[in-house]
Amino acid sequence: MSRPRLVLISDTHGFHQGLAVPAGDILIHAGDLSLRGALDEVRDFNAWLGRLPHPHKLVIAGNHDFCFERQPDESAALLTAGHYLCDSSVALAGLKFYGSPWQPWFFDFAFNLPRGPALRAKWDQIAAGTDVLITHGPAQGHGDLTARGERAGCQDLLDAVRRVRPRLHVFGHIHEGYGVTREGETLCVNASICDVGYSPANAPIVLDWPPH
């Protein structure tokens, strides 16, 4: 596989069944696969994921995916159609991927941590040599501007991106931040499928490796 094609999605919130997913070699879902965070939603998502033709599929949890925080072993066991990453890495198609579900405290959702040392400790675990970083939440200043005009991204995550320098950072969480930005040599992609009104209005983002 000389130039793998990556297909990037996030924040499908249970609308995956109606989603037109382009062909590619590696499918990445950056969290919030569910709306309620229930195990039956994971089963439905996994069945859909298994029908997709992509040779490699990677998934992390997001702040709506409560079951992955409250019932981590049972939830991960249901996700058989892809690689589930939770503060962990995997090497596929000659690339090193690292995935993590955390974000700065956001209402009363899953995988919340206070800004500062607790989140910084999570980002310190990002493996050196990571080519593709997958987090649910954005780094400060990249795809993180809310409809209220606030920046919801994490400064400590931005510091980690600058330290590790992955070629690609995939995330979601802030639906209205959908799109592509750049931080030095890192392409930053907010791949949220749902818009701010929870309508699946955005298209998957497709790119060939290495990203430009």
Contacts in CASP RR format, 6 or more apart in sequence:
PFRMAT RR
TARGET T0000
AUTHOR 0000-0000-0000
METHOD contacts of the structure
MODEL  1
MSRPRLVLISDTHGFHQGLAVPAGDILIHAGDLSLRGALDEVRDFNAWLG
RLPHPHKLVIAGNHDFCFERQPDESAALLTAGHYLCDSSVALAGLKFYGS
PWQPWFFDFAFNLPRGPALRAKWDQIAAGTDVLITHGPAQGHGDLTARGE
RAGCQDLLDAVRRVRPRLHVFGHIHEGYGVTREGETLCVNASICDVGYSP
ANAPIVLDWPPH
1 25 0 8 1.000
1 93 0 8 1.000
1 94 0 8 1.000
3 208 0 8 1.000
3 209 0 8 1.000
4 24 0 8 1.000
4 25 0 8 1.000
4 26 0 8 1.000
4 93 0 8 1.000
4 95 0 8 1.000
4 208 0 8 1.000
4 209 0 8 1.000
5 23 0 8 1.000
5 24 0 8 1.000
5 25 0 8 1.000
5 26 0 8 1.000
5 206 0 8 1.000
5 207 0 8 1.000
5 208 0 8 1.000
5 209 0 8 1.000
6 24 0 8 1.000
6 25 0 8 1.000
6 26 0 8 1.000
6 27 0 8 1.000
6 28 0 8 1.000
6 132 0 8 1.000
6 168 0 8 1.000
6 206 0 8 1.000
6 207 0 8 1.000
6 208 0 8 1.000
6 209 0 8 1.000
6 211 0 8 1.000
7 21 0 8 1.000
7 22 0 8 1.000
7 23 0 8 1.000
7 24 0 8 1.000
7 26 0 8 1.000
7 27 0 8 1.000
7 28 0 8 1.000
7 54 0 8 1.000
7 204 0 8 1.000
7 205 0 8 1.000
7 206 0 8 1.000
8 28 0 8 1.000
8 30 0 8 1.000
8 170 0 8 1.000
8 189 0 8 1.000
8 191 0 8 1.000
8 204 0 8 1.000
8 205 0 8 1.000
8 206 0 8 1.000
8 207 0 8 1.000
9 19 0 8 1.000
9 21 0 8 1.000
9 27 0 8 1.000
9 28 0 8 1.000
9 29 0 8 1.000
9 30 0 8 1.000
9 191 0 8 1.000
9 193 0 8 1.000
9 204 0 8 1.000
9 205 0 8 1.000
10 29 0 8 1.000
10 30 0 8 1.000
10 31 0 8 1.000
10 32 0 8 1.000
10 136 0 8 1.000
10 170 0 8 1.000
10 171 0 8 1.000
10 172 0 8 1.000
10 173 0 8 1.000
10 190 0 8 1.000
10 191 0 8 1.000
10 192 0 8 1.000
10 193 0 8 1.000
11 30 0 8 1.000
11 31 0 8 1.000
11 32 0 8 1.000
11 172 0 8 1.000
11 173 0 8 1.000
11 175 0 8 1.000
11 191 0 8 1.000
11 192 0 8 1.000
11 193 0 8 1.000
11 194 0 8 1.000
12 19 0 8 1.000
12 29 0 8 1.000
12 32 0 8 1.000
12 33 0 8 1.000
12 45 0 8 1.000
12 193 0 8 1.000
12 194 0 8 1.000
12 200 0 8 1.000
13 32 0 8 1.000
13 33 0 8 1.000
13 34 0 8 1.000
13 35 0 8 1.000
13 64 0 8 1.000
13 193 0 8 1.000
13 194 0 8 1.000
13 198 0 8 1.000
13 200 0 8 1.000
14 33 0 8 1.000
14 34 0 8 1.000
14 35 0 8 1.000
14 41 0 8 1.000
14 44 0 8 1.000
14 45 0 8 1.000
15 193 0 8 1.000
15 194 0 8 1.000
15 200 0 8 1.000
16 33 0 8 1.000
16 44 0 8 1.000
16 45 0 8 1.000
16 48 0 8 1.000
16 49 0 8 1.000
17 44 0 8 1.000
17 48 0 8 1.000
18 200 0 8 1.000
19 193 0 8 1.000
19 200 0 8 1.000
19 204 0 8 1.000
20 203 0 8 1.000
20 204 0 8 1.000
21 27 0 8 1.000
21 52 0 8 1.000
21 54 0 8 1.000
21 204 0 8 1.000
22 204 0 8 1.000
22 206 0 8 1.000
23 53 0 8 1.000
23 54 0 8 1.000
24 54 0 8 1.000
24 206 0 8 1.000
25 54 0 8 1.000
25 55 0 8 1.000
25 56 0 8 1.000
25 93 0 8 1.000
26 54 0 8 1.000
26 55 0 8 1.000
26 56 0 8 1.000
26 57 0 8 1.000
26 58 0 8 1.000
26 92 0 8 1.000
26 93 0 8 1.000
26 95 0 8 1.000
27 49 0 8 1.000
27 52 0 8 1.000
27 54 0 8 1.000
27 56 0 8 1.000
27 57 0 8 1.000
27 58 0 8 1.000
28 57 0 8 1.000
28 58 0 8 1.000
28 59 0 8 1.000
28 97 0 8 1.000
28 132 0 8 1.000
28 134 0 8 1.000
28 170 0 8 1.000
28 191 0 8 1.000
29 49 0 8 1.000
29 57 0 8 1.000
29 58 0 8 1.000
29 59 0 8 1.000
29 60 0 8 1.000
30 60 0 8 1.000
30 62 0 8 1.000
30 134 0 8 1.000
30 135 0 8 1.000
30 136 0 8 1.000
30 137 0 8 1.000
30 170 0 8 1.000
30 171 0 8 1.000
30 172 0 8 1.000
30 191 0 8 1.000
31 59 0 8 1.000
31 60 0 8 1.000
31 61 0 8 1.000
31 62 0 8 1.000
31 65 0 8 1.000
31 101 0 8 1.000
31 136 0 8 1.000
31 172 0 8 1.000
31 173 0 8 1.000
32 62 0 8 1.000
32 63 0 8 1.000
32 64 0 8 1.000
32 65 0 8 1.000
32 136 0 8 1.000
32 172 0 8 1.000
32 173 0 8 1.000
32 194 0 8 1.000
33 41 0 8 1.000
33 42 0 8 1.000
33 45 0 8 1.000
33 59 0 8 1.000
33 61 0 8 1.000
33 62 0 8 1.000
33 65 0 8 1.000
34 41 0 8 1.000
34 42 0 8 1.000
34 45 0 8 1.000
34 64 0 8 1.000
34 65 0 8 1.000
34 67 0 8 1.000
35 41 0 8 1.000
35 64 0 8 1.000
35 198 0 8 1.000
36 64 0 8 1.000
36 66 0 8 1.000
37 64 0 8 1.000
37 65 0 8 1.000
37 66 0 8 1.000
37 67 0 8 1.000
37 68 0 8 1.000
37 110 0 8 1.000
38 66 0 8 1.000
38 67 0 8 1.000
39 67 0 8 1.000
39 71 0 8 1.000
39 74 0 8 1.000
39 75 0 8 1.000
39 78 0 8 1.000
41 67 0 8 1.000
42 65 0 8 1.000
42 67 0 8 1.000
42 68 0 8 1.000
42 75 0 8 1.000
42 78 0 8 1.000
42 79 0 8 1.000
43 78 0 8 1.000
45 79 0 8 1.000
46 78 0 8 1.000
46 79 0 8 1.000
46 80 0 8 1.000
46 81 0 8 1.000
47 81 0 8 1.000
49 57 0 8 1.000
49 59 0 8 1.000
49 79 0 8 1.000
49 81 0 8 1.000
49 82 0 8 1.000
50 57 0 8 1.000
50 81 0 8 1.000
50 82 0 8 1.000
52 81 0 8 1.000
55 93 0 8 1.000
56 82 0 8 1.000
56 83 0 8 1.000
56 92 0 8 1.000
56 93 0 8 1.000
57 81 0 8 1.000
57 82 0 8 1.000
57 83 0 8 1.000
58 82 0 8 1.000
58 83 0 8 1.000
58 85 0 8 1.000
58 90 0 8 1.000
58 92 0 8 1.000
58 97 0 8 1.000
58 99 0 8 1.000
58 134 0 8 1.000
59 79 0 8 1.000
59 82 0 8 1.000
59 83 0 8 1.000
59 84 0 8 1.000
59 85 0 8 1.000
60 84 0 8 1.000
60 85 0 8 1.000
60 86 0 8 1.000
60 99 0 8 1.000
60 100 0 8 1.000
60 101 0 8 1.000
60 134 0 8 1.000
60 135 0 8 1.000
60 136 0 8 1.000
61 68 0 8 1.000
61 69 0 8 1.000
61 75 0 8 1.000
61 84 0 8 1.000
61 86 0 8 1.000
61 101 0 8 1.000
61 110 0 8 1.000
61 111 0 8 1.000
61 136 0 8 1.000
62 68 0 8 1.000
62 101 0 8 1.000
62 103 0 8 1.000
62 110 0 8 1.000
62 111 0 8 1.000
62 136 0 8 1.000
62 173 0 8 1.000
63 101 0 8 1.000
63 103 0 8 1.000
63 106 0 8 1.000
63 109 0 8 1.000
63 110 0 8 1.000
63 111 0 8 1.000
63 112 0 8 1.000
63 136 0 8 1.000
63 173 0 8 1.000
64 109 0 8 1.000
64 110 0 8 1.000
65 75 0 8 1.000
65 101 0 8 1.000
65 110 0 8 1.000
65 111 0 8 1.000
66 109 0 8 1.000
66 110 0 8 1.000
67 74 0 8 1.000
67 75 0 8 1.000
68 75 0 8 1.000
68 76 0 8 1.000
68 86 0 8 1.000
68 101 0 8 1.000
68 110 0 8 1.000
68 111 0 8 1.000
69 101 0 8 1.000
69 110 0 8 1.000
69 111 0 8 1.000
70 110 0 8 1.000
72 86 0 8 1.000
76 84 0 8 1.000
76 86 0 8 1.000
83 90 0 8 1.000
83 92 0 8 1.000
83 97 0 8 1.000
85 97 0 8 1.000
85 98 0 8 1.000
85 99 0 8 1.000
85 100 0 8 1.000
85 134 0 8 1.000
86 99 0 8 1.000
86 100 0 8 1.000
86 101 0 8 1.000
87 99 0 8 1.000
87 100 0 8 1.000
87 122 0 8 1.000
87 125 0 8 1.000
88 98 0 8 1.000
88 99 0 8 1.000
89 96 0 8 1.000
89 97 0 8 1.000
89 98 0 8 1.000
89 99 0 8 1.000
89 127 0 8 1.000
89 130 0 8 1.000
90 96 0 8 1.000
90 97 0 8 1.000
91 97 0 8 1.000
95 131 0 8 1.000
95 132 0 8 1.000
95 209 0 8 1.000
96 127 0 8 1.000
96 129 0 8 1.000
96 130 0 8 1.000
96 131 0 8 1.000
96 132 0 8 1.000
97 130 0 8 1.000
97 131 0 8 1.000
97 132 0 8 1.000
97 133 0 8 1.000
97 134 0 8 1.000
98 126 0 8 1.000
98 127 0 8 1.000
98 130 0 8 1.000
98 132 0 8 1.000
98 133 0 8 1.000
98 134 0 8 1.000
98 166 0 8 1.000
99 133 0 8 1.000
99 134 0 8 1.000
99 135 0 8 1.000
100 122 0 8 1.000
100 123 0 8 1.000
100 125 0 8 1.000
100 126 0 8 1.000
100 134 0 8 1.000
100 135 0 8 1.000
100 136 0 8 1.000
101 110 0 8 1.000
101 111 0 8 1.000
101 135 0 8 1.000
101 136 0 8 1.000
102 111 0 8 1.000
102 112 0 8 1.000
102 113 0 8 1.000
102 119 0 8 1.000
102 122 0 8 1.000
102 135 0 8 1.000
102 136 0 8 1.000
102 137 0 8 1.000
103 111 0 8 1.000
103 112 0 8 1.000
103 113 0 8 1.000
103 135 0 8 1.000
103 136 0 8 1.000
103 137 0 8 1.000
103 153 0 8 1.000
103 154 0 8 1.000
103 173 0 8 1.000
104 112 0 8 1.000
104 113 0 8 1.000
104 114 0 8 1.000
104 115 0 8 1.000
104 119 0 8 1.000
104 152 0 8 1.000
104 153 0 8 1.000
104 154 0 8 1.000
105 112 0 8 1.000
105 113 0 8 1.000
105 114 0 8 1.000
105 115 0 8 1.000
106 112 0 8 1.000
106 152 0 8 1.000
106 173 0 8 1.000
111 136 0 8 1.000
113 119 0 8 1.000
113 122 0 8 1.000
115 154 0 8 1.000
115 155 0 8 1.000
115 156 0 8 1.000
116 156 0 8 1.000
119 154 0 8 1.000
119 156 0 8 1.000
119 157 0 8 1.000
120 156 0 8 1.000
120 159 0 8 1.000
123 154 0 8 1.000
123 156 0 8 1.000
123 157 0 8 1.000
123 159 0 8 1.000
123 160 0 8 1.000
124 160 0 8 1.000
126 133 0 8 1.000
126 160 0 8 1.000
126 164 0 8 1.000
127 164 0 8 1.000
128 164 0 8 1.000
129 164 0 8 1.000
129 166 0 8 1.000
130 164 0 8 1.000
130 166 0 8 1.000
131 166 0 8 1.000
131 167 0 8 1.000
131 168 0 8 1.000
132 166 0 8 1.000
132 167 0 8 1.000
132 168 0 8 1.000
132 169 0 8 1.000
132 170 0 8 1.000
133 161 0 8 1.000
133 164 0 8 1.000
133 166 0 8 1.000
133 168 0 8 1.000
133 169 0 8 1.000
133 170 0 8 1.000
133 186 0 8 1.000
134 169 0 8 1.000
134 170 0 8 1.000
134 171 0 8 1.000
135 157 0 8 1.000
135 169 0 8 1.000
135 170 0 8 1.000
135 171 0 8 1.000
136 171 0 8 1.000
136 172 0 8 1.000
136 173 0 8 1.000
137 144 0 8 1.000
137 153 0 8 1.000
137 154 0 8 1.000
137 157 0 8 1.000
137 171 0 8 1.000
137 172 0 8 1.000
137 173 0 8 1.000
137 174 0 8 1.000
138 144 0 8 1.000
138 152 0 8 1.000
138 153 0 8 1.000
138 154 0 8 1.000
138 157 0 8 1.000
138 171 0 8 1.000
138 172 0 8 1.000
138 173 0 8 1.000
138 174 0 8 1.000
138 177 0 8 1.000
138 188 0 8 1.000
138 190 0 8 1.000
139 153 0 8 1.000
139 154 0 8 1.000
139 155 0 8 1.000
139 157 0 8 1.000
139 158 0 8 1.000
139 160 0 8 1.000
139 161 0 8 1.000
139 169 0 8 1.000
139 171 0 8 1.000
139 183 0 8 1.000
139 188 0 8 1.000
140 151 0 8 1.000
140 153 0 8 1.000
140 154 0 8 1.000
140 155 0 8 1.000
140 157 0 8 1.000
140 158 0 8 1.000
141 151 0 8 1.000
141 153 0 8 1.000
141 158 0 8 1.000
141 181 0 8 1.000
142 153 0 8 1.000
142 158 0 8 1.000
142 169 0 8 1.000
142 181 0 8 1.000
142 183 0 8 1.000
142 188 0 8 1.000
142 190 0 8 1.000
143 153 0 8 1.000
143 171 0 8 1.000
143 172 0 8 1.000
143 174 0 8 1.000
143 177 0 8 1.000
143 178 0 8 1.000
143 179 0 8 1.000
143 181 0 8 1.000
143 188 0 8 1.000
143 190 0 8 1.000
144 151 0 8 1.000
144 152 0 8 1.000
144 153 0 8 1.000
144 174 0 8 1.000
144 177 0 8 1.000
144 190 0 8 1.000
145 151 0 8 1.000
145 152 0 8 1.000
145 174 0 8 1.000
145 176 0 8 1.000
145 177 0 8 1.000
146 152 0 8 1.000
146 174 0 8 1.000
146 176 0 8 1.000
147 176 0 8 1.000
147 196 0 8 1.000
152 173 0 8 1.000
152 174 0 8 1.000
153 174 0 8 1.000
158 183 0 8 1.000
161 169 0 8 1.000
161 183 0 8 1.000
161 186 0 8 1.000
161 188 0 8 1.000
162 183 0 8 1.000
165 184 0 8 1.000
165 185 0 8 1.000
165 186 0 8 1.000
166 186 0 8 1.000
167 185 0 8 1.000
167 186 0 8 1.000
167 187 0 8 1.000
167 209 0 8 1.000
167 210 0 8 1.000
167 211 0 8 1.000
168 186 0 8 1.000
168 187 0 8 1.000
168 189 0 8 1.000
168 207 0 8 1.000
168 211 0 8 1.000
169 183 0 8 1.000
169 186 0 8 1.000
169 187 0 8 1.000
169 188 0 8 1.000
169 189 0 8 1.000
170 189 0 8 1.000
170 191 0 8 1.000
171 188 0 8 1.000
171 189 0 8 1.000
171 190 0 8 1.000
171 191 0 8 1.000
172 178 0 8 1.000
172 190 0 8 1.000
172 191 0 8 1.000
172 192 0 8 1.000
173 190 0 8 1.000
173 192 0 8 1.000
174 190 0 8 1.000
174 192 0 8 1.000
175 192 0 8 1.000
175 194 0 8 1.000
175 195 0 8 1.000
175 196 0 8 1.000
175 197 0 8 1.000
175 198 0 8 1.000
176 195 0 8 1.000
176 196 0 8 1.000
177 190 0 8 1.000
177 192 0 8 1.000
178 190 0 8 1.000
178 191 0 8 1.000
178 192 0 8 1.000
178 195 0 8 1.000
178 202 0 8 1.000
179 189 0 8 1.000
179 190 0 8 1.000
179 191 0 8 1.000
179 205 0 8 1.000
180 187 0 8 1.000
180 188 0 8 1.000
180 189 0 8 1.000
180 190 0 8 1.000
180 205 0 8 1.000
181 188 0 8 1.000
182 188 0 8 1.000
187 207 0 8 1.000
187 211 0 8 1.000
187 212 0 8 1.000
189 205 0 8 1.000
189 207 0 8 1.000
191 202 0 8 1.000
191 204 0 8 1.000
191 205 0 8 1.000
192 202 0 8 1.000
193 200 0 8 1.000
193 201 0 8 1.000
193 202 0 8 1.000
193 203 0 8 1.000
193 204 0 8 1.000
194 200 0 8 1.000
194 201 0 8 1.000
194 202 0 8 1.000
195 201 0 8 1.000
195 202 0 8 1.000
END
